[in-house]
Amino acid sequence: QRCVDDGHHSLAVKCFAKARRMLSAVGHVASFEGIRTESALIMRNLNKQLTARLQDEAHLDAEMLGDTIYLLLKLQGNEESLLKEYLSRRRRDIHERMAAFVSSVPKAAEAG
């Protein structure tokens, strides 16, 4: 929970994956059930936060977008829709950058 609260989402997901493997190795021992339940709840809440970030912020920078998509994939997100979202946003960003570049370059044909 502390990792999530401190904004270290990648570390939180990494620790959760490790804990999940360890917990599955001990089976369904009752003393570990609380840990399993609490960690799953924390990750569900993180998933909601990341999904909200993706929906609320139309123009995430490339790094934040990539990190968000990656973490959602690690949290068992829908791979097809997440990858489509990522590619769509990156394509739109590239087109916007190209349009800005083209409009800022003096037109050689008009100058000549």
C-alpha positions as CSV (number, residue, x, y, z in Angstrom):
1,Q,0.0,0.0,0.0
2,R,2.8,2.4,0.8
3,C,4.3,2.1,-2.7
4,V,0.9,3.0,-4.2
5,D,0.4,5.9,-1.8
6,D,3.9,7.2,-2.6
7,G,3.3,7.0,-6.3
8,H,5.7,4.1,-6.9
9,H,3.2,2.2,-9.0
10,S,5.7,0.1,-10.9
11,L,7.3,-1.1,-7.6
12,A,3.9,-1.9,-6.2
13,V,3.0,-4.1,-9.2
14,K,6.3,-5.8,-9.0
15,C,5.9,-6.6,-5.3
16,F,2.4,-7.8,-5.9
17,A,3.5,-10.2,-8.6
18,K,6.2,-11.6,-6.3
19,A,3.8,-11.8,-3.4
20,R,1.2,-13.5,-5.6
21,R,3.7,-16.2,-6.6
22,M,4.7,-16.8,-3.0
23,L,1.1,-16.9,-1.8
24,S,0.2,-19.4,-4.5
25,A,3.1,-21.6,-3.4
26,V,1.6,-21.9,0.1
27,G,-1.8,-22.7,-1.3
28,H,-4.9,-21.6,0.6
29,V,-3.5,-21.6,4.1
30,A,-6.0,-19.6,6.2
31,S,-3.4,-17.4,7.8
32,F,-2.3,-16.0,4.4
33,E,-5.8,-15.4,3.1
34,G,-6.0,-11.9,4.6
35,I,-2.7,-11.0,2.9
36,R,-4.0,-12.3,-0.4
37,T,-7.3,-10.5,-0.1
38,E,-5.7,-7.2,1.0
39,S,-3.1,-7.2,-1.8
40,A,-5.7,-8.0,-4.4
41,L,-7.8,-5.1,-3.1
42,I,-4.8,-2.7,-3.3
43,M,-4.1,-3.8,-6.9
44,R,-7.8,-3.4,-7.9
45,N,-7.7,0.2,-6.5
46,L,-4.4,0.9,-8.4
47,N,-6.0,-0.5,-11.5
48,K,-8.9,2.0,-11.1
49,Q,-6.4,4.8,-10.5
50,L,-4.4,4.0,-13.6
51,T,-7.6,3.5,-15.7
52,A,-8.9,6.9,-14.5
53,R,-5.5,8.5,-15.5
54,L,-5.8,7.0,-18.9
55,Q,-9.4,8.3,-19.3
56,D,-9.0,11.7,-17.7
57,E,-5.8,12.8,-19.3
58,A,-6.1,12.9,-23.0
59,H,-2.6,14.1,-23.6
60,L,-0.3,12.0,-21.4
61,D,3.3,12.4,-22.4
62,A,4.8,9.3,-24.1
63,E,6.6,8.1,-21.1
64,M,3.6,8.4,-18.7
65,L,1.3,6.8,-21.3
66,G,3.7,3.9,-21.8
67,D,4.1,3.4,-18.1
68,T,0.4,3.5,-17.5
69,I,-0.4,1.0,-20.3
70,Y,2.4,-1.3,-19.1
71,L,1.2,-1.4,-15.6
72,L,-2.4,-2.0,-16.6
73,L,-1.2,-4.9,-18.8
74,K,0.7,-6.3,-15.8
75,L,-2.5,-6.0,-13.8
76,Q,-4.3,-8.3,-16.3
77,G,-5.8,-5.5,-18.3
78,N,-7.4,-6.2,-21.7
79,E,-4.3,-6.4,-23.9
80,E,-6.1,-5.8,-27.2
81,S,-7.9,-2.6,-26.1
82,L,-4.9,-1.3,-24.1
83,L,-2.5,-1.7,-27.1
84,K,-5.1,-0.1,-29.4
85,E,-5.4,2.8,-27.1
86,Y,-1.6,3.2,-26.8
87,L,-1.1,3.0,-30.6
88,S,-3.9,5.4,-31.3
89,R,-2.6,8.0,-28.9
90,R,1.0,7.7,-30.1
91,R,-0.2,8.0,-33.8
92,R,-2.2,11.1,-32.9
93,D,0.8,12.6,-31.2
94,I,3.1,11.9,-34.1
95,H,0.6,13.4,-36.5
96,E,0.3,16.5,-34.3
97,R,4.1,16.9,-34.1
98,M,4.5,16.4,-37.9
99,A,1.8,19.0,-38.6
100,A,3.5,21.5,-36.2
101,F,6.8,20.9,-37.8
102,V,5.5,21.3,-41.4
103,S,3.7,24.5,-40.5
104,S,6.9,25.9,-38.9
105,V,9.2,25.2,-41.8
106,P,9.3,28.0,-44.4
107,K,7.9,27.0,-47.7
108,A,10.8,26.8,-50.1
109,A,8.5,26.9,-53.1
110,E,7.0,30.2,-52.1
111,A,10.3,31.7,-51.2
112,G,12.0,30.7,-54.4
